[in-house]
């Protein structure tokens, strides 16, 4: 079994881990209400997807 001859330095370890980034979330604009939304999902504001109503819109007004 292969065993490293020398200890991996702190700078090499940290440079390797510098690429462990979370991907940037893609956001598009809803064609009906122009609210930001994830692509290929129903709009959280109006509930539309590809011109059809699929989901109930979130309630934004306070019911108290």
Secondary structure, 3 states (H helix, E strand, C coil): CCCCCCCCCHHHHHHHHCCCCCCCCCCEECCCCCCEECCCCCCCCCCEECCEECCCCCCCCCCC
